[in-house]
Amino acid sequence: MKRPFSSSDKNRGLKKETLTVNLHKKRINGEVTSLNFVDKDTKQHVIYIPSLEISGYGETIEKAKKIVEFSINDFFTSLLKLSLIDVRQELKKLGWERAMFNKEFSHAYIDANGELNGFEAEGEIEKKVLSVA
């Protein structure tokens, strides 16, 4: 049975994020937004997905991507071992709502102007939409 979850932040014009959880087929897919930047102090490439509270870093963007992919896979594998009620609870802890309700976007890291906080980024912060499965 498919269970859609969604998030959006209309105040900052961020694209709506979605996750579809199919417990029968043991599959989760959707689209989430990542923030990619180089840490000012360590010069490491960082990829951060605020809506899943997942990040990865490395000396190159490829290494950061591998870590993020591993972390997403590990998180989804853990979710798929849970009951539907527990999946909903875990996603709700991250601010996700079932169906079409709004999601407050991780305020610990993004302020009212959409600025990334808590990280020392050097140069531009690149925002990307990632398809996750």
Buried (B, 14 or more C-beta within 10 A) or exposed (E): EEBEBBBBBEEEEBEBBBBBBBBEEEEBEBBBBBBBBBBEEEEBBBBBBBBBBBBBBBEEBEBBBEBBBEBBEEBBEEBBEBEEEEBBEBBEEBBBBBEEEBBEBBEEBBEEEBEBEEBEBEEEBEBEEBEBE
